[in-house]
Amino acid sequence: MIVAVVRFSLPAPMSVAQARATFEASAPSYQAVPGLRRKHYLLAEDGRTAGGVYLWDSREDALALYDDAWRARVAARYGAPPTVELFESPVTVDADAITVA
């Protein structure tokens, strides 16, 4: 599994209510992305940084999304270009089980 952490600075602080409405509007566009298992939208407590944590089947699936067009859409929507960090996730813990990749 690959975990991607995406972050971008916001030009003005965003409230949780604003973030929820904005994120809910974009969420359907991620439902059919090949290889994407889960996406968690993020908003910093001060409302000045936002982003997401994505769980991917593979690095190739992740890189297929994070192309120049996607980066341009994020920058246009939120006012700043995103940073993307990819990580291997060799072990996952949830409330019910520990999974080893």
Secondary structure as UniProt FT lines:
FT   STRAND          2..9
FT   HELIX           16..26
FT   HELIX           27..30
FT   TURN            31..32
FT   TURN            34..35
FT   STRAND          36..43
FT   TURN            45..46
FT   STRAND          49..56
FT   HELIX           59..65
FT   HELIX           68..78
FT   STRAND          83..88
FT   STRAND          91..93
FT   STRAND          98..100
//
